[in-house]
Amino acid sequence: MFKRIPVFQIRFVALLLALLLTGCVRARMGVVPSLPPVQDVEPVSTEDTDSFVSPTVEIETLTPLPVERSTTPTSLPNVTVTAIKGNLFIRRGPDLAYNPTGILYKDNSAKAIARDVLSEWIQIIIPGSENTGWVSLQTRYSRVDGDIATLPGFTPTDWPLAAYLRNCTHHEMYILPGETILPSSLSSPENETWLYPGIYTVYDLDAPHEPEVMTVDIREGSEVEIRIDGLGEKRKCP
């Protein structure tokens, strides 16, 4: 005769088998998600995106070198700029739109300390001073001795202010240098022109013998008006 198994033992064994079978089914159905492959996980950067620099792009920048530092004469390459066939304007920035700050006179040389990476301008130490300025190499009045490529690169961040000359008279004017013809105020807004900083002479094309009307010193940010024509007639700009 077989010994009768208690009911509670049968129920316990059945429950245990049910739990084991449920675990196997879940594992086969993928109920528990698998971790992503290592190559799909990327760390999140906490750096400011504005400070990111692409490794394929190189931008040369340089804060203007303080010439009073004792290391300046020895740490920089030996590059000089000489004014030939005439004088060279020295400007406060690497463009004709900047104010002139001095003159490099004919046959004089100056030490170069930087180059503009956007155009052919060289920063120099102004002879006889501790100040710096910029001279253009896009002229027949400059000669460079030395390798420009060895100079530190500079990118300007202080842009020049535009300067304008406006004709308030009813006569057509002629501007030298530059050979600019400035229409009368009757042709507004064409009676205004943008000019580089410098000294200009204005002539009246509608007056006999085209007399000189005025000489103007144009500076950055200035707005100069021509209010009198070659006949002495005065006008105001509207």
Residue pairs with C-beta under 8 A, 6 or more apart in sequence:
26 32
53 59
59 117
59 155
60 117
60 152
60 153
60 154
60 155
61 153
61 154
61 155
62 114
62 152
62 153
62 154
62 155
64 114
64 123
64 132
64 154
65 72
65 76
65 113
65 114
65 132
65 152
66 72
67 113
67 125
67 130
67 131
67 132
68 130
72 113
73 111
76 111
76 112
76 113
76 151
76 152
77 146
77 147
77 150
77 151
78 146
79 111
79 112
79 122
79 144
79 145
79 146
79 147
79 148
79 150
79 151
80 109
80 110
80 111
80 112
80 144
80 145
80 146
81 88
81 104
81 109
81 110
81 112
81 122
81 124
81 135
81 137
81 142
81 143
81 144
81 145
82 107
82 108
82 109
82 110
82 142
82 143
82 144
82 145
83 104
83 105
83 106
83 107
83 108
83 109
83 141
83 142
84 106
84 107
84 140
84 141
84 142
84 143
85 106
85 140
85 141
86 106
86 141
87 103
87 104
87 105
87 106
87 141
88 103
88 104
88 135
88 136
88 139
88 141
88 142
89 100
89 102
89 103
89 104
89 135
89 198
90 100
90 101
90 102
90 103
90 104
90 124
90 126
90 133
90 134
90 135
91 98
91 99
91 100
91 101
91 133
91 134
91 135
91 197
92 98
92 99
92 100
92 101
92 133
92 134
93 134
93 156
93 158
93 160
94 116
94 118
94 119
94 121
94 123
94 134
94 154
94 156
95 119
95 121
95 134
95 156
95 160
96 136
96 196
96 197
97 160
97 162
97 196
97 197
97 220
98 134
98 160
98 197
98 220
99 160
99 197
99 219
99 220
100 197
100 198
101 126
101 131
101 133
102 126
102 129
102 131
102 133
104 110
104 124
104 126
104 127
104 135
108 127
109 127
109 145
110 124
110 125
110 126
110 127
110 135
111 124
111 125
112 122
112 123
112 124
112 144
112 146
112 148
112 151
113 123
113 124
113 125
113 132
113 151
113 152
114 122
114 123
114 151
114 152
114 153
114 154
115 121
115 122
115 123
115 148
115 151
115 152
115 153
115 154
116 122
116 123
116 134
116 153
116 154
116 155
116 156
117 153
117 154
117 155
118 155
118 156
119 138
120 136
120 137
120 138
121 134
121 135
121 136
121 137
122 134
122 135
122 137
122 144
122 148
122 151
123 132
123 133
123 134
123 154
124 132
124 133
124 134
124 135
125 131
125 132
126 132
126 133
135 142
136 142
137 144
137 148
160 220
161 220
161 221
162 194
162 220
162 221
163 194
163 195
163 196
163 197
163 218
163 219
163 220
163 221
163 222
163 223
163 224
164 192
164 193
164 194
164 195
164 222
164 223
164 224
165 175
165 182
165 192
165 193
165 195
165 200
165 202
165 216
165 218
165 224
165 225
165 226
166 191
166 192
166 223
166 224
166 225
166 226
166 237
167 173
167 182
167 183
167 184
167 185
167 191
167 192
167 225
167 226
168 185
168 191
168 225
168 226
168 227
168 235
168 236
168 237
169 184
169 185
169 204
169 226
169 227
169 228
169 229
169 233
169 235
170 184
170 185
170 186
170 229
170 233
170 235
171 184
171 204
171 205
171 206
171 207
171 229
171 230
171 231
172 181
172 182
172 183
172 184
172 204
172 205
172 206
173 181
173 182
173 202
173 203
173 204
173 205
173 213
173 226
174 180
174 181
174 182
174 202
174 203
174 204
174 205
174 210
175 181
175 182
175 193
175 195
175 200
175 201
175 202
175 203
176 200
176 201
176 203
177 198
177 200
178 195
178 200
180 193
180 195
181 205
182 191
182 192
182 193
182 202
182 226
183 190
183 191
184 191
184 206
185 191
185 235
185 237
185 238
188 238
195 218
196 218
197 218
197 219
197 220
198 217
198 218
199 215
199 216
199 217
199 218
200 215
200 216
200 218
201 212
201 214
201 215
202 212
202 213
202 214
202 215
202 216
202 226
203 210
203 211
203 212
203 213
203 230
204 210
204 211
204 213
204 229
204 230
204 231
206 229
206 230
207 229
207 230
207 231
208 230
210 230
211 230
213 226
213 228
213 229
213 230
214 226
214 228
216 224
218 224
225 237
227 234
227 235
227 236
227 237
228 234
228 235
229 235
